[in-house]
Amino acid sequence: MVEIKICGIKREKDLKTIIDLNVTWAGFVFYNKSVRSINRNDQIKLFKIAKNKIGIVALFVDPEDTLIEEVTTLIKPDLIQLHGSETPDRCKDIKFKTGIPVMKAIQLNKIENLKTVSEYENKVDRLLFDAKLTEEKLRGINTKPFEWQIIKHYEGKKEWMLAGGLNSNNIENAIKESGARAVDVSGGVEISPGIKSKKLIKKFIGCANELYR
């Protein structure tokens, strides 16, 4: 089975859907410029539903310490995802201050980016290999996949997750070409930005696990 993360959860309906479908991770976005940023009025309600039922990921983009403290005080996420230009030392500092495992998103649209990966290996708990981290991407606008074969050249031992333009039409090839055992999807299971589709989620899960049946 493939470990699956559904990111950009905003609605109670969508959260309950992925819990019922035994999805591994629910990603909540704390970045105001993103169309998938979680409404503060919904935070407590959603986290109460998610607690002990699904892994909780809090996604930040170059966050201030005050925001991290506010979120981690309100909830205790299982994983912090850093999706901005955070340096290796900044990642390590956030992990130290919160006591929560950190996953760093790294642009991997060309083989040269693998040099960057090595700088983070001893500072974070997991890596997320993504397409180009443009401002549009950070705001939540869908991106195109990168060349998944690049990951075959990764020689590190750190656990990693694959992201970037994934959907039910390409996930099987993405897993086959990259060797991914953990994948992250957001726009690929939506009917509109921030609005998930149970039908698309079920289809994505089925296609993602096809190779391991």
C-alpha positions as a printed NumPy array, in Angstrom:
array([[  0.   ,   0.   ,   0.   ],
       [  1.06 ,   3.55 ,  -0.725],
       [  1.086,   6.196,   2.002],
       [ -1.254,   8.97 ,   0.826],
       [ -1.516,  12.589,   1.94 ],
       [ -4.487,  14.7  ,   0.881],
       [ -3.483,  18.327,   1.296],
       [ -5.479,  21.529,   1.481],
       [ -8.352,  20.207,   3.582],
       [-10.813,  23.01 ,   4.384],
       [-14.207,  21.337,   4.776],
       [-15.525,  18.962,   7.431],
       [-17.104,  16.879,   4.682],
       [-13.774,  16.331,   2.935],
       [-11.975,  15.522,   6.17 ],
       [-14.533,  12.887,   7.115],
       [-14.276,  11.413,   3.617],
       [-10.53 ,  10.86 ,   3.771],
       [-10.774,   9.471,   7.311],
       [-13.4  ,   6.973,   6.146],
       [-11.182,   6.001,   3.213],
       [ -8.202,   5.351,   5.533],
       [ -5.989,   8.028,   3.996],
       [ -2.715,   8.326,   5.933],
       [ -2.371,  12.113,   6.209],
       [ -4.606,  15.201,   6.163],
       [ -2.78 ,  18.398,   5.222],
       [ -3.927,  21.776,   6.554],
       [ -2.522,  24.932,   4.951],
       [ -1.481,  27.903,   7.099],
       [ -0.55 ,  30.353,   4.347],
       [ -2.948,  33.23 ,   3.76 ],
       [ -2.077,  33.633,   0.08 ],
       [ -3.173,  30.088,  -0.711],
       [ -6.698,  29.351,  -1.931],
       [ -6.574,  26.334,   0.401],
       [ -5.612,  28.223,   3.547],
       [ -7.735,  27.021,   6.445],
       [-10.231,  29.451,   7.966],
       [ -9.365,  30.158,  11.593],
       [-12.994,  29.653,  12.6  ],
       [-12.832,  26.087,  11.288],
       [ -9.509,  25.074,  12.799],
       [-10.635,  23.778,  16.193],
       [-13.637,  21.938,  14.743],
       [-11.568,  20.176,  12.075],
       [ -8.72 ,  19.283,  14.399],
       [-11.105,  17.724,  16.912],
       [-12.448,  15.523,  14.124],
       [ -8.975,  14.6  ,  12.874],
       [ -7.327,  13.882,  16.229],
       [ -6.35 ,  10.23 ,  16.632],
       [ -8.126,   9.34 ,  13.376],
       [ -5.645,  10.512,  10.745],
       [ -2.144,  11.971,  10.652],
       [ -2.262,  15.773,  10.881],
       [  0.156,  17.826,   8.77 ],
       [  0.472,  21.586,   9.295],
       [  1.833,  23.279,   6.162],
       [  3.683,  26.584,   6.473],
       [  5.479,  28.848,   4.004],
       [  8.385,  30.783,   5.53 ],
       [  6.471,  31.105,   8.822],
       [  7.186,  33.477,  11.675],
       [  7.732,  31.87 ,  15.077],
       [  4.512,  33.474,  16.333],
       [  2.408,  31.657,  13.721],
       [  4.067,  28.324,  14.417],
       [  3.551,  28.768,  18.161],
       [ -0.091,  29.75 ,  17.656],
       [ -0.868,  26.703,  15.507],
       [  1.085,  24.157,  17.527],
       [ -0.498,  25.461,  20.733],
       [ -3.979,  25.1  ,  19.268],
       [ -3.222,  21.629,  17.957],
       [ -0.365,  19.171,  18.124],
       [  0.254,  18.23 ,  14.49 ],
       [  2.022,  14.971,  13.78 ],
       [  4.163,  16.6  ,  11.111],
       [  5.158,  20.131,  10.121],
       [  5.578,  20.694,   6.379],
       [  7.761,  23.619,   5.323],
       [  7.02 ,  24.694,   1.777],
       [  8.913,  27.952,   1.381],
       [ 12.553,  28.992,   1.21 ],
       [ 13.402,  27.779,   4.731],
       [ 17.106,  27.036,   5.142],
       [ 18.355,  23.756,   6.614],
       [ 19.16 ,  25.515,   9.894],
       [ 15.719,  27.137,  10.017],
       [ 14.119,  23.717,   9.571],
       [ 16.24 ,  22.328,  12.384],
       [ 15.341,  25.287,  14.604],
       [ 11.597,  24.789,  14.041],
       [ 11.918,  21.107,  14.826],
       [ 13.846,  21.88 ,  18.022],
       [ 11.426,  24.569,  19.228],
       [  8.257,  22.566,  18.574],
       [  9.429,  19.019,  19.206],
       [  7.465,  18.019,  16.104],
       [  8.934,  16.138,  13.1  ],
       [  9.585,  18.324,  10.055],
       [  9.17 ,  17.561,   6.355],
       [ 10.821,  19.969,   3.9  ],
       [  9.484,  20.461,   0.38 ],
       [ 12.288,  20.653,  -2.167],
       [ 12.025,  21.621,  -5.803],
       [ 13.186,  18.712,  -7.935],
       [ 12.464,  19.744, -11.508],
       [ 16.047,  19.094, -12.599],
       [ 18.77 ,  16.688, -11.528],
       [ 20.966,  19.512, -10.194],
       [ 18.439,  20.06 ,  -7.408],
       [ 19.636,  16.849,  -5.774],
       [ 22.588,  18.835,  -4.425],
       [ 20.11 ,  20.852,  -2.371],
       [ 18.549,  17.68 ,  -0.981],
       [ 21.778,  16.618,   0.71 ],
       [ 21.915,  19.904,   2.637],
       [ 18.63 ,  19.093,   4.377],
       [ 19.101,  15.396,   5.065],
       [ 20.49 ,  15.754,   8.572],
       [ 18.185,  18.648,   9.507],
       [ 14.72 ,  17.238,   8.797],
       [ 12.787,  14.013,   9.322],
       [ 11.318,  13.651,   5.851],
       [ 11.594,  15.191,   2.396],
       [  8.876,  16.098,  -0.085],
       [  9.961,  16.176,  -3.721],
       [  7.828,  18.666,  -5.62 ],
       [  7.667,  20.484,  -8.925],
       [  8.9  ,  24.049,  -9.276],
       [  7.993,  26.064,  -6.161],
       [  6.574,  29.154,  -7.879],
       [  4.434,  31.804,  -6.212],
       [  1.465,  30.369,  -8.11 ],
       [  2.228,  26.959,  -6.635],
       [  2.456,  28.366,  -3.12 ],
       [ -0.884,  30.126,  -3.547],
       [ -2.451,  26.8  ,  -4.459],
       [ -2.622,  27.003,  -8.255],
       [ -2.021,  23.575,  -9.773],
       [  1.366,  22.765, -11.258],
       [  2.613,  20.359, -13.876],
       [  4.493,  17.197, -12.842],
       [  8.269,  17.088, -13.114],
       [ 10.381,  14.27 , -14.557],
       [  9.894,  11.568, -11.932],
       [ 12.948,   9.615, -13.121],
       [ 15.136,  12.26 , -11.458],
       [ 14.336,  10.693,  -8.079],
       [ 16.042,   7.491,  -9.183],
       [ 19.311,   9.399,  -8.733],
       [ 18.573,  10.175,  -5.073],
       [ 20.995,   8.105,  -2.996],
       [ 20.057,   9.348,   0.46 ],
       [ 18.31 ,   7.326,   3.159],
       [ 15.736,   9.89 ,   4.274],
       [ 12.055,   9.018,   3.864],
       [ 10.449,  11.025,   1.073],
       [  7.09 ,  11.836,  -0.433],
       [  6.228,  12.642,  -4.054],
       [  4.116,  15.683,  -4.985],
       [  3.512,  18.012,  -7.91 ],
       [  0.633,  17.755, -10.36 ],
       [ -0.433,  14.242,  -9.356],
       [ -3.867,  12.88 , -10.251],
       [ -5.566,   9.565, -10.976],
       [ -4.444,   9.67 , -14.607],
       [ -0.718,   9.869, -13.88 ],
       [ -0.217,   8.479, -10.372],
       [  0.458,   4.907, -11.469],
       [  3.217,   6.023, -13.839],
       [  4.548,   8.446, -11.235],
       [  4.956,   5.649,  -8.708],
       [  6.398,   3.284, -11.279],
       [  8.98 ,   5.783, -12.537],
       [  9.97 ,   7.297,  -9.182],
       [  9.615,   4.318,  -6.855],
       [  7.517,   6.428,  -4.475],
       [  5.908,   4.755,  -1.469],
       [  4.308,   7.997,  -0.248],
       [  2.43 ,  10.547,  -2.37 ],
       [  0.856,  13.962,  -1.823],
       [ -2.134,  15.265,  -3.788],
       [ -4.318,  18.353,  -3.571],
       [ -5.632,  19.861,  -6.81 ],
       [ -5.707,  16.438,  -8.448],
       [ -8.702,  15.408,  -6.307],
       [-10.626,  18.68 ,  -6.473],
       [-13.639,  19.876,  -8.451],
       [-12.617,  23.48 ,  -7.725],
       [ -9.782,  25.031,  -5.677],
       [-10.129,  23.833,  -2.082],
       [-13.191,  21.677,  -2.769],
       [-12.401,  17.961,  -2.775],
       [-14.336,  15.262,  -4.601],
       [-15.028,  11.902,  -2.932],
       [-15.192,  10.278,  -6.35 ],
       [-11.794,  11.664,  -7.375],
       [-10.231,  10.754,  -4.025],
       [-11.444,   7.154,  -4.286],
       [-10.191,   6.93 ,  -7.85 ],
       [ -6.796,   8.353,  -6.881],
       [ -6.42 ,   5.895,  -3.996],
       [ -7.326,   2.964,  -6.244],
       [ -4.86 ,   3.979,  -8.941],
       [ -2.094,   4.724,  -6.419],
       [ -2.338,   1.243,  -4.938],
       [ -2.741,  -0.597,  -8.231],
       [  0.941,  -1.579,  -8.427],
       [  0.915,  -3.115,  -4.934],
       [ -2.099,  -5.386,  -5.286]])
